[in-house]
Amino acid sequence: MAELVYFDVHAQFGARPLKPMQERWSLQHLLDDCDLAGIAAALVRHSQAQYYDPLHGNRRLLREIAPHRDRLHPCWAVVPPLVGDFPAAPELLQMLRDEGVRAAVTYPKSCGLPLHESLWRPLAEGFAAEQIPLLVSYGELGGWEAASRLLTFFAASPVILLDQVWSQWREVQLLLDLHPNLHLEFSAFQANRAIDYFGQRYGYQRCLFGTGQPQKAPGAARAFLDFHLGDPAAAQQVAAGNLTRLLGSGPTAPPPPGDWHDVLTAAQRAGQPLPCHLLDAHCHVLHDGGHYAGEHYAMVRGDAAGLLEIARRMGIAATALMSWNGTVSMDAAAGNEVTAAAVAQAPDELFGLLTLNPTHQSPAEMQQSIEHYHLGRGFRGLKPYQRTVIPYNHPSFDQWWEFGHRHRLYGLFHISVGGVQAVLDIARRYPHLHCLIAHSGGSYAFADQVISVATQVPNIYAELTLTPVTNGVVEYLVDALGPDRVLYGTDAPMRDPRPQLGWVVFTRLPEPIKRQILGENFRRILLDGDLPGHPLPRGVVG
C-alpha cells in the first residue's frame, strides 16, 4: 500500500506554563518530531498567543516559521475585541489575507470570553464570508451546551474540535448530530474505533488527523490510519485531504525517512503489520456483542472478535486479556467468566488474567477462583483493580500474591489506593512475582514515581499505555530502567489500541530496543511462569 501523506491540524510550539522539565516545546522540537513520525506538514499555533497576548503571539508565529512556510501553515489565535485588545473583524480579515493565514483558533475560557452571540457575530460573519476554519479545544468551551452555542454562531463556516476525550463520546456525537459544520480531530479522542465509527456515521470528510504535538508523541496519531480497517482513500482523506481542502493548500507527498527509520517504522508507514514478535500486555474485553461498559465508557466492538480484528491488523501475536466488568465494574466472578469465554475463542492468540476482589469475595472464594482459573484454566496474570477501599498490599490479597510468587506469574497494577509504595512492598515480599505498573507512560510525573520504586527491586516493570502518549517518555523510562523493563500494552477497548503502538514504533530508540518493549520483555516474563499442564499460547512462544 502507498504511504499516506499526513497534514497535522493540531500542533503548537513555544513556552507555556507548568511545562514538565523533560517536555519538548520548541519550534525545532516540532520540526524534528515531524521528521521522526513522517508528517509532511502541520498547521501550527504559537503558545504565547494563548498564554500571553494573541496578536503578539500571532506575529511571533509568522516570524519564527518564516523559513519553514513550505511545511508549516500558520494558525492565528483570535478573540472578539471586547476591551480593544484585538483588531475588529474587518481589519482582522484583511490581516489574515495579507499574511496568507487560512485558519484560526480561539480560547474562550482562557480569555474570559462570554459565549454571547452579540460578541461573536462580527467574527462569525467574517469567517463565513472567507470560509476560514475555526479551531477550538473542547476544554475551552466548558461542555456540550457551550460548544453548541459557539457552533451555532459559526454555523456557516467549518469548526474543528480539538482535545475531546473518550469519556465525552456521547456529548460529541450529539454535537455532530446537531451541527453539520463540526469537524473532529482524534489525538486525545482515542476511543476504540472512533475514526471508523464517526467516519462511517457522518462521513470521513468531517474527520481530521491531528497529533497534539509536541506534548503528545506524533507517531501515535498516525497509527489510527496506518492500520485503518476500511477504504485507503478514506484514510488519505482524513490524513491530509480534508485539511488541505479546508485551507486551500497542503502537502502532496510524505517526507523521506528520518534518522530513526528502521524496519518497524517502514512497516507502519506502509500500513503493514509489524514484523516483530508483538505482544499486548494490557487488554480488557467485553462480553460477546458488547459495545458499552457502563458509565461513560463507549467501546465499539469491544468483544473478543472486535479486538482480534484490530490486533491482527497490527500484527499482534498474542494478547493478555482481562475482563472489564470484573475489574472496573468490580464484579470479579462474572468478569472472570467473560475472560474465560473470550480466551476460548482464540486460545492461540489470547490468554487470561484473573481478577479477585477481597471486598466482595471471602478467602475461600478467592482460593477457589485461584485453583479454577490459574491451575485449571492456565490464567497467567493477576489483575486486581484500584476501585476499592483497600490497597494492593492489604493482607486480604496475600494468598493471591503468594500463589503468584510460587508460580512465578505476573501482576498488573493500576495505581490508586496505596500508590506505588504498595507495589514496592509486594515486590519485596514476593520477589518471584513480576509486578507490572500500568500506565507508567501517562506523564513524566508518574514515570518518576514508577522509576523511584522500580530502581529498588528487579521485579517491577513499567507498562506504558495511556491516552496522553507522552512525547519522549518511552525513551525516558528506558534510560532510567534499562530496555528490558519497559513493556507495551494497549488498554483496549477502553482506548483504541493503534495509537499505543505508533507511540512506541516512532521513538528515538534503536530497533532492537523497540523489539524488546513490543514483545520480547513480556515473552520473557511469561516464559518464567510455571503452570504445569498449561502451555503458553502459540502466539507467545512463536
N, C-alpha and C positions, 0 to 999 in steps of 0.2 A: 504494500500500500504506500502511496506517496505520502511524504511527511506533511502534516498540517502546518499552515502558516498561522502564527499566533500574534495577536494585537491586544495588548493588555489595557483594559479600561480602568483599572484600579491600582494606581501606583503613585507614591508620594515620596518626596525626599526633603531633607532639611532637619534642623534641630527641633526637638519637641520636648515638652515637659515629661518628667518621670520616665525617661528612657533608661532601661537597664544598661549597665556598663557594657555588656557584650553585644548589644543590639546594633545591627547595621543601620545606617541612616543617611549617608551622604549620596550625592549625585554619582560619584564614582562607584560606590557600592551598588547602586541601582543599575548602572551600565554593566558592571561585572556580573551581576546576578542575571540580567537578561541574556548575557552571553552564556552563562553556565546552563541555563534552562532552555536555550534555543528559542527565545522570544524575539520576534523580528522587530516589534515596535511597541511603544507604550504611550498612552495618554497620561500625562503626569501633572501633578499639583505640587506646589511648594508648601511645606508645613507652616511657614511663617505667615502665609495668607490665612491660615486658620488660627494660629496661636498669637499672632501679633496684629498686623494691620492688613486687611485684604488687598488693598491697592498696592501697598508696598511689597507684599509677598508676590503679587502678580508680576510686578516689574522685575523683581529679582528672578523669578522663574524664567522670564524671557531672556534676561542677560545670561543666566547660567546655562541654559540649554541651547543657546545660540549656535555653538559648534556642532550640535547634535540634532538639528531640526529635521534631518533626513530620517531620524529614527524616533525622536521624542516629540510628541504633539502636545502643545500647552493646553491646560485646563485652568481657567481663571476662577477664583473664588468671587462670588457676587453676593451683595446684600442690598435690600432696599435702602435708599438714602434717608433713613429716618432722622438722623441727627446731623445730616450734612457731611457724613464721613465717607461718602461714596458717590460716584457720578450718577446722575439721574439716567433713566433708561435710554433716551435718545443719544446722549453723549457716550454712554457705555457701549451701545451697539456700534457706534462709529469707531470707538477704540478697538473693539473686537475685530471689526472688518480691517482696520488699518494694520493690526498686528497678526492677522491670519489665525485668530483664535476661534475655534469652532465648537467649543464645549465649555460648560461652566459647572461649578459645584457651589452648594450653599450650605450654611451651618446655622440653622435657626436656633437650636438650643445653645450652642456655644456663644452666639452673638446676642442672645436675649431678644430674639425677634418674634413677636406675636404672629400667629398664623391667621391674620385677618385679611380679607380679600382686598380691602382698600389699600393696604400697604403693599401687596404683592402684584396688584393688577397691572401697573405700568410695565413691570419687568416681564410678566407673563405675556402680555400683548406683544412686546418687542421680540421675545423669544419665539412666539408663534409665527410672527412675520418672517423671521430669519431661519426658523426651524433649527434652533440651537438646542441640543440635548442638555438637560439639567441633571447633574448627579447629586444625590443626597444619601447620607448614611441613615439607616433606619433608626439608629440610636439618637440621631439629631431631631427626630420627629416625635418621640415620646409615645409611640403606639399607633395602632392602625387608624384610629379616628382622625388624629392629626395628619397622618400620612394621606388619608383620603381627602382631607381639605386641600392640602398642597397639590395633590394630583388633580383635583377639580380646578384649582386656579390655573394650572398649566395643562389643561386638557387638550389644547391644540398643538402641543409640542411634546417630544419624547422626554420622559423622565426615567432615569436609570437608578434603581435602588441598590445601595451598597450595604454590606455588613449585616444583613439579616441572618439569623442563625436557625438551626434545625428546629428548635423549640417554638419558633414563630411560624411554622408551616401553615397553620390554619389562617392566621392573620394575612399572610402573604397571598394565599390562594384567594381569599375574599377580595383583596385589593386588585388582583389580576382579573377577577370576575367583574368588578365594578369599573375598572379604568383601563381601557384598551391602549392608552398611551404609556402604560407602565412596562418597563423592561427590567430584567433581573441579571445580576452577576452572582457568582456562586463561590467566591473564595472562602467565605465563612458559612455559607449555606450548604454544608456538606451532608445534608440528609440523604439517606440511601436512595439512589436512582433519581435524585432531584432534577437534574437536567433532562433525563429521559422522560420523566413524568410531566414536567411543565412544558417541555418542548412538544410532546405529543398532544397535550391538552390545549395549549394556547398557540402553538406554532413556534418553531425554533427561531423565528425572526425576533422573538422577544427575549431571547437568552443570549448573554454575552459572556465572554471569557474575561476574568479578572483574577489577579493574584493577591492583592493586599500587600505587595512587597513595599519596602524591604522588611517589614515586621514578619510577614509570612514567607516561608520558603517558596520561591516562584515555581519550582518544579512540581509542587503538589497539585496546583490547579490544572495543569495541562493533562494530568493523568485521567481526569474525568473524560477527556475527549480522545486522548491517545488510545484508551481502552474502551472506546464507545461501543455500544451494542447494536446500533442501528445504521442508518444511511451515512456513508462517509461525506456526502455532500452536505448533509445537515450538520455534521461535526465541523466541517470547514466554515459553514455559515456562522456558527457560534464562535469558533476560534478567532476569526478576523472579519468575516464578511459583513456581519451586522454593524460592527463599529465603523468599518470603512464606509458603509452606506450612510450611516448617520452623520459622519464627519465630512464625507465627500472625497476622502483620500485615505490611503493606508498601504501597508506593505503587500508585496506580491510574491515574495519568496522567503523561505526560512533562512536564518543566518547560518554560516558554516559552523561545524562543531568546534567547541572551545577546548581549553587546555585539559579539562577533566573528562573529555569524551572517552568512552570505553564501550565494550560490547553490550553492557546493560543500558547505557543511555542510547546507544544506537538502536537497540531493540524497541525501547519505548518510543523513540522518535519515529520509528517505522510502524508503530502500532502493533507490535508483535509481542506475544507472551515472553516473559523474561527467560533467558537461557541460563538459569541458575537453580539451585535447589531452594525453592521459595516455600517457606512455612509461615503460617499465620499463627502467632502465639496468643491471640486475644480476639475471640469472636463469640458473639451471642447468637441465639436462634429463637425464632417464634414458632408456635405450633403450625402445623401444615395449613396453608392458606392464609396465614397471618399477615396483616398489613399495619397493625396498630397494637401498641403495647401499653395502653392506658396513659393517663395524664396528658402531657403534651408530646408524646412520642409517636410520631408517624414514621413507619418503617415499611415502605412499599416493597412487597415481595420479600419479606424478612424471614421466610421459612427456609428449610434446608435446600429446596430446589432453587429458589431465587439466589441464595448465597453461592451455591455451586456454580451457577451460570457465570457470575462475575469472577469468581475465583479462578475458574478455568480460563476465562478470557485473559486474565493477568498472568497465568502460568503458575498459580499456587498449587503445590503438590499435595499438601495436607493442611488441615485447619484444626486448631484446638477449639472445641465447641462447648459453650455453656448456655444454659437457658437464660431467658430474660425474666420470666415470672418467678423463677427460683432465686435469682439474685436481687434485682431491683424491686420486684413486687413482693419479695420475701416469703414466697410460698415454696419452700425448698423441696418438699416431697413431690408436688406437682411438676415443678421445674425439672427435676431430675428425670422424670418420665418423658418430658418433652425432649430433653437432650438424648436420652437413650433411643427414642424413636427416630430422631434425626440421624444419629450415627448409623443406625441400622440401614438407612437408605443408601449410604455410600461408605462402607467400612474401610475401603482402601484410601479414602481421602479425608475422612472425619474421625476424630476421637474425642472422648468426652472428659469434661471436668465435673466433679461432684460439688454440689452446694449443700452445706449444712448450716443450721440456724439455731443456736442454743436457746434463743428467746422463744422459740416455738417447738423445739424438739427436746425430749428428755435424753439423758446419756444413753439409755438403752436404745432409743430410736436412732440416735446418731450412730451407735455401733452397728445396728442392723443395716443402716444405709452404707456404712463403710464396707461391710462384708459383701453386701449385694452389688454395689456399683464398682468398687475398687477391685475386690477379689473375684467377684462373679462376672463382671462385665468389662473389666480391664480399663476403667477410667484412670487416666494418668495424672490428672491435675486436681488440685484442691482450690476451690473458688468460694471463699466467704464473700460477704459484701458489707459495705460500710453503712447501710441503712439500719443500724442497730444501736442500742444504747450502751453496748459493751465494746471494749477494744479487742483487737485480734489476739492479744496476749492474755485475755481473761482465762482463768483456769478451766472454764467450761469448754474451751476449744482444745485443751491439751491432749485429750485422747486422739484427736484427729491429727495434730501436729506430730505426735509420737508415731502414729502409723506411717505418715508420710516420710518421716525421718528413717524409720526402719526399712522402708521400701525404696528409699532414695527418689521419691517423687518430687513434684514441684507445686508450689502455691502461687496464686496470682492475687496480689493485694491492691485494691483500690483504697487509697489512704483517706481516712477521716478520723474517727474516734481513736485516740492514742497516737496518731501521727506516725511518722517514720520510725520513731523510737520503739513503738510496739513491734514493728517488723524486725528491728535490730535485736530486740530481746528474744524473739522467736528464733531468729537465725543463729544466735549464740547458743541457745539451749538445744537446738536441733540442727547440728552442723551438716547433716546429710540431706536436709530438706532444702531444695533450691527455692529461693524466695525472689519472685519477680515483682517489682514495684511497678504497677500500671501507671501509664500516663506520665512517665518521667520526663518526656519532652514537651510537656504543656507550657512550660515557662522556664526562664533561666532561674528564677527564684526557687521553683520546685526542683529543678535539676540539682541545684546546690544542696537542697535537703537530702535528696537521694544520694548524692556524692558523699555527703557527710557521714552516712551510715554504711554505705557500700565499701568505703575505703577502710572500714574497721573489721570487716569479715569477708571471706571469699565467696560466700554463698548468697549474696544479694546481687540482683541484676536489675538493669534499667530497661523496662519495656516502654516503648516510645509513645504510642498512639494518643493523639488528642487533636481536636479541631484547629487549635491555633497554628499547627505545623510550624513551630517557632523556627525562624530562619537562623541557621548556624548551630542550633542546639545539639544536633546529632554529632557533629564534629566535636563540640564542647564536651559531651559525655564520653566520647571515645578518648579524647585527650586525658580526661580525668580518671577513667576506669579501665582503659585498655579496650581493644577491639573485640575481646571475647566475652564482654559482659553487657553488651547493648543488644536488644532484640527488637525485631519488627513485629508489630501487631496492627490490627485494623479497628477493633471495636465495632465492626459491622454487626447487625444492620442499623445500629443507632446512628452511625455515620457511614457514608459511602466509603467502601474500602479503597477505592482507587487513589484519591489524593494522598493517603497514608503511604502508598507505595512510591509515588512520584517524589515525595518528600525525601526518601532515602536514596532513590536512584540518582537524583540530581544533587548530590553533596560533593564537597571538596574532599573526598576520601578516595584512596586507591581502590581499584576494583576488588582485590582480594578481601579488603575490609568490608566493603559493601556486601559481599557474598556471606561473610560471617554474620553480619547483622540480619540479613534477609532470610537466613535459614540454618546456616551451619552451627551457630551457637545454640539455637533451640534444639536442633537434632542431637547435639552432644548431651544436653540436659535430659532429653527423652531417653536416649540410649543408656543413660546411667540408671534409669528406673528398673526396679526388679519386681515384676508381677508374673510369676511362673504360670505358664499356660495361656498367656495373653501376649502374643507377638504384636509389635508395633504395626500400624498400617503401612501398606506398601509405599504410600506416598512419603512416609517419614524415612524409611530405610533406603529408599531409592532403588 
